[in-house]
């Protein structure tokens, strides 16, 4: 079996693997608010690049962006 730096592997448990990649790359950290993360500068820079690429593709198809609330109060 091939040894990987991140355990479990992506094929074994994608959600856990993803969280481990985020930690190992120091892209974000957990917040005191359950289910929320604090995105660090390097992680945010990556997000901005992803967002720009997606925005171009969405608009090229003739669609418009919308904004939905991230936190819904009880």
C-alpha positions as CSV (number, residue, x, y, z in Angstrom):
1,X,0.0,0.0,0.0
2,X,1.2,3.5,-0.9
3,X,1.9,5.7,2.1
4,X,0.5,9.3,1.8
5,X,1.2,12.4,3.8
6,X,-2.5,13.0,4.5
7,X,-4.4,10.2,6.3
8,X,-7.1,9.2,5.4
9,X,-6.7,9.3,1.6
10,X,-9.2,11.3,-0.5
11,X,-10.7,8.0,-1.7
12,X,-11.1,6.6,1.8
13,X,-12.9,9.6,3.4
14,X,-13.1,12.8,1.3
15,X,-14.5,15.1,4.1
16,X,-11.8,14.1,6.6
17,X,-9.1,14.3,3.9
18,X,-10.2,17.8,2.9
19,X,-10.1,19.0,6.5
20,X,-6.6,17.5,7.0
21,X,-5.4,19.2,3.8
22,X,-6.7,22.6,5.0
23,X,-4.9,22.1,8.3
24,X,-1.6,20.8,6.8
25,X,-1.5,23.8,4.4
26,X,-2.4,26.2,7.2
27,X,-5.1,27.8,5.0
28,X,-7.7,28.1,7.8
29,X,-8.4,27.4,11.4
30,X,-11.4,26.5,13.4
31,X,-13.5,29.2,14.9
32,X,-15.2,29.3,18.3
33,X,-18.4,29.3,16.4
34,X,-19.4,25.8,15.6
35,X,-19.2,25.0,11.8
36,X,-17.3,28.2,11.0
37,X,-13.7,28.6,10.0
38,X,-11.3,31.6,9.9
39,X,-9.7,31.7,6.5
40,X,-6.1,32.9,6.7
41,X,-4.5,35.3,4.1
42,X,-3.1,32.5,1.9
43,X,-6.4,30.6,1.9
44,X,-8.3,33.7,1.2
45,X,-6.0,34.5,-1.8
46,X,-6.8,31.0,-3.2
47,X,-10.5,31.6,-2.7
48,X,-10.4,34.9,-4.5
49,X,-8.7,33.2,-7.5
50,X,-11.3,30.5,-7.5
51,X,-14.1,33.0,-7.2
52,X,-12.7,35.1,-10.2
53,X,-12.5,32.0,-12.4
54,X,-16.0,30.9,-11.5
55,X,-17.4,34.4,-11.9
56,X,-16.0,34.6,-15.5
57,X,-17.5,31.3,-16.4
58,X,-20.9,32.1,-14.9
59,X,-21.1,35.4,-16.7
60,X,-19.9,33.9,-20.0
61,X,-23.0,31.7,-19.9
62,X,-25.2,34.7,-19.5
63,X,-26.1,34.2,-15.9
64,X,-26.1,36.6,-13.0
65,X,-24.7,36.1,-9.5
66,X,-26.9,36.1,-6.4
67,X,-26.0,36.3,-2.7
68,X,-27.6,34.0,-0.1
69,X,-27.2,34.4,3.6
70,X,-24.5,32.2,5.1
71,X,-25.9,32.1,8.6
72,X,-29.6,31.7,9.2
73,X,-30.9,32.8,12.6
74,X,-33.1,30.5,14.6
